Amino acid sequence: MNFLDEIRKNKKEFVKEICELIKIPSVLEENPHSKDAPFGKPIRESLDYVLNLGKKMGFITKNVGNVSGHIEYGEGSEIIGVLCHVDVVPADGKWKYPPFSATIEKDKIYGRGAQDDKGPTICSLFALKMIKDLNIKLNKKVRLIIGTDEETAWRGISKYLQEEQMPSIGFSPDAEFPLIYGEKGILTFDLVADNVDKKLKKVVAGKRYNVVPDYAYVIHEDDLEKEYVEYLKEKNKKGRVDTNKLEMFGKSAHAMMPEAGENAAIELCKFLSEYTNNQLVKFINDKLQDSRCHDMNLNYTDEEMGDLTMNLGILEINENKSKLGLNFRYPIHFDSKNFVAEFEKQAVQYGLKLEFKEDKAPHFIDKNSKLVQTLHQSYIKYTGDDKTPIKTIGGGTYARAIKNAVAFGILFPGETELAHQTDEYISIEKAMLASAIIAQAIVDLGKADET
């Protein structure tokens, strides 16, 4: 059976559904007093859209607490979990097309969530549809599991796994092909302090810990316009002056690869450090310019999973308080507790207080396991690519929610990673190929006696 031929028969509907899902602006809106839409109406709308689409295709569907759900095919005591999410990070920055327009240009569908993770969600659903339409029998049950706050606190998937049976095996199409068998640990904490410089009225940058901020601004009581313009010219940086409001422009990127972006908050603080005694600004300038923590002598690397990385994701200073939000991605064999203790020692020297947020341990699957080998062969069957190595990443996907799961697709080797960046898009041809590979993977896993 050639699933690529099958998905091409449904290309028009396939493209339409990716576009319709992208058009829903499903950025988190905290609404804890609402049982119907605790993460906001757009996220609930996205969840309902996918579940209703699955129902129209003839699948069994279930909404779990209005924060997650699943689309089910087949029978059996074991469950294969295909874990996706419909929430997206904010669509900041200057876009080629409106980020929720789902504009099609040649082979590309532009929009927030095209790669992460709405495009992959529809790819997975159509993979399941092909298996059902072809009446392929499996000896395991398959559930397309939909989460709704993957980009923040994972409450949706946590709620799901509390109420539903844990899949015995699975994968998340929220990364890259050929396959990701390990994900770094994710550590998040804040640094806070009083603002001792009353001339520093306001500094704002970033909204999410897991995104490199591409815009920052400061409102300062003193007239620093001349100095700032000279700084921008000398450092070849992009910025703008509006009286006492100084703006800095950078480039957004995913926190797992902070070096792919240009952190506007850090660059602005490098300038401000000469004109303020705010200790948080001083700390950023002195200690946080390097994403590998060399400035603090806290750098770490592992042969299997690479470097410890740091992202300064949020900076908020007003006339009274200063707050900095940091996100770290760390490899296996890394002592995160000792790292936090050592980091705090240096922060305290600047009068800063560390407020711990979260520490998710690394996720690692034996690359010689039946799960990994089965998925890898499904990829090879449709690409002929047996040269590109499987690998580990700094990102965190829903794969780590299940003991025996990996990240599988949907970006192909050589494609541009645009998750959390402006002008995010998905290739229609590559998306159809990904859907075919996912269908083959489900069939291979569903018919295998051992995983």
C-alpha positions, 0 to 999 in steps of 0.5 A, spaced: 500 500 500 502 506 498 499 511 502 503 517 499 498 516 493 492 515 497 493 522 501 494 525 494 487 523 492 485 527 498 489 533 497 484 539 496 481 537 503 487 536 506 490 543 505 483 546 507 483 543 514 490 545 515 488 552 513 482 552 517 485 550 523 491 555 523 486 560 522 483 559 529 488 564 534 489 559 539 494 562 544 493 561 551 488 565 555 487 564 562 480 563 564 480 559 570 473 560 572 470 557 566 469 550 565 467 550 558 474 554 556 479 554 561 484 556 556 480 561 552 475 560 547 480 560 541 483 554 544 477 550 546 475 552 538 481 549 536 480 542 540 472 542 538 474 543 531 479 537 531 474 532 535 469 534 530 473 533 524 475 526 527 467 525 528 465 527 521 470 522 518 467 516 522 472 515 528 470 515 536 472 521 539 472 524 546 473 530 550 476 530 556 475 536 561 475 541 555 482 541 555 484 535 551 481 529 547 482 523 543 480 520 536 480 513 536 481 507 531 481 500 532 481 495 538 485 492 542 488 492 549 494 496 548 494 503 545 498 507 540 498 514 542 499 519 537 500 526 541 499 532 538 497 539 540 493 545 538 495 551 542 500 556 539 505 561 542 503 568 540 504 571 533 509 577 535 513 580 530 513 582 523 510 577 518 509 576 511 502 575 511 497 575 517 499 569 522 492 567 522 490 568 515 493 561 513 495 564 506 497 559 501 503 561 496 506 556 491 507 550 496 507 553 502 501 554 507 503 560 512 501 561 519 502 560 526 502 553 528 503 551 521 509 547 523 508 547 531 503 543 531 497 544 527 499 542 521 502 535 524 495 534 527 492 534 521 497 530 518 496 525 523 488 525 523 489 524 515 494 518 516 488 515 521 483 516 516 487 513 510 488 507 514 480 507 516 478 508 509 482 502 507 479 498 512 486 496 515 486 492 521 490 492 527 491 488 533 492 495 537 488 501 538 490 507 536 488 514 539 490 521 536 491 525 543 490 532 542 493 537 548 491 544 549 497 548 553 503 544 550 506 551 549 505 552 557 504 548 563 501 541 560 495 541 564 491 538 558 495 532 557 496 531 564 488 531 565 488 526 559 493 521 562 489 522 569 483 520 566 484 515 560 489 509 559 496 511 558 498 508 551 503 503 552 507 506 546 507 512 542 510 518 538 509 525 537 509 529 530 512 535 533 519 535 531 523 532 526 524 526 521 528 521 521 526 521 529 528 524 536 530 519 541 532 523 546 529 530 549 533 535 554 531 536 561 527 543 561 528 548 567 525 554 568 525 559 574 525 567 575 530 572 578 526 578 582 528 584 585 526 591 587 527 596 582 532 601 586 533 605 580 527 610 579 529 613 573 528 606 570 520 607 569 519 601 565 522 595 561 518 590 557 521 584 553 518 577 551 511 573 553 513 566 554 519 562 557 520 558 551 521 564 546 527 568 544 524 575 545 524 579 538 522 586 541 524 590 547 523 597 550 525 601 555 522 608 558 527 612 562 527 618 565 533 621 562 534 623 555 538 618 552 536 618 545 543 621 542 547 615 546 542 610 544 542 612 536 550 612 537 549 605 540 545 602 535 549 604 529 556 602 533 553 595 534 549 595 527 543 593 531 536 595 529 532 599 534 527 606 534 527 612 538 520 615 541 522 621 546 524 617 552 522 610 549 527 606 546 526 600 542 530 594 540 528 589 535 531 582 535 529 575 532 525 570 535 527 563 535 525 557 539 528 556 546 531 550 545 536 553 540 537 560 542 543 562 538 538 561 532 535 568 534 537 575 537 535 576 544 532 583 544 532 584 551 539 582 552 541 587 547 537 592 550 540 591 557 547 591 554 546 598 553 542 600 559 547 597 563 551 604 562 546 608 565 542 604 570 544 601 577 538 596 576 542 590 579 537 585 574 540 589 568 547 589 571 546 581 572 544 580 565 549 584 562 555 581 566 552 574 566 547 572 561 550 574 554 552 567 552 546 562 551 551 556 554 552 559 561 560 560 560 559 567 563 557 564 569 562 558 569 556 553 569 557 551 562 556 543 561 556 539 555 554 531 554 556 527 548 549 524 547 545 530 547 550 536 547 550 543 550 546 546 556 542 552 553 539 558 556 534 563 554 532 569 557 525 569 555 521 574 559 523 581 562 519 586 566 521 592 570 517 597 573 518 603 578 518 598 584 519 591 581 524 587 577 523 580 574 527 576 569 524 569 566 529 564 564 529 557 561 534 552 560 535 545 556 539 540 559 542 534 557 542 527 561 547 526 566 546 534 568 545 535 576 540 540 575 539 541 583 546 543 583 546 548 577 540 552 581 544 552 587 550 555 584 546 559 579 543 562 585 549 564 589 551 568 583 544 571 583 544 573 590 551 577 589 547 582 585 541 582 590 536 578 586 532 572 589 531 566 585 524 563 584 523 556 582 518 554 577 519 547 574 524 542 572 522 536 567 527 531 567 530 529 560 527 523 556 531 518 553 529 512 549 534 506 547 535 507 540 536 500 538 529 499 541 523 496 537 519 502 537 525 506 534 527 501 529 520 500 527 518 508 526 525 509 523 524 504 517 517 507 516 521 513 514 526 510 510 520 506 506 518 513 503 524 517 503 529 512 501 534 516 506 538 511 511 543 516 511 541 522 516 542 520 523 536 519 528 538 524 534 536 528 540 534 535 541 533 541 546 526 541 545 520 538 549 514 534 546 509 530 548 513 524 547 516 525 554 509 524 557 509 517 555 514 512 558 515 509 551 515 514 546 519 519 541 518 525 537 517 523 530 517 528 524 514 532 521 520 537 519 524 533 514 532 534 513 534 540 510 527 544 512 527 550 515 525 550 523 520 556 524 517 554 530 516 560 534 518 564 529 515 569 524 513 567 517 512 560 520 510 555 514 509 548 512 510 545 505 504 542 502 508 536 499 512 535 505 506 535 509 503 529 505 509 525 505 509 526 512 502 524 513 504 517 509 510 516 513 505 517 519 500 512 516 505 507 515 508 508 522 501 506 525 500 500 521 507 497 522 506 499 530 499 496 530 501 490 527 507 488 531 507 483 536 512 487 540 514 494 541 
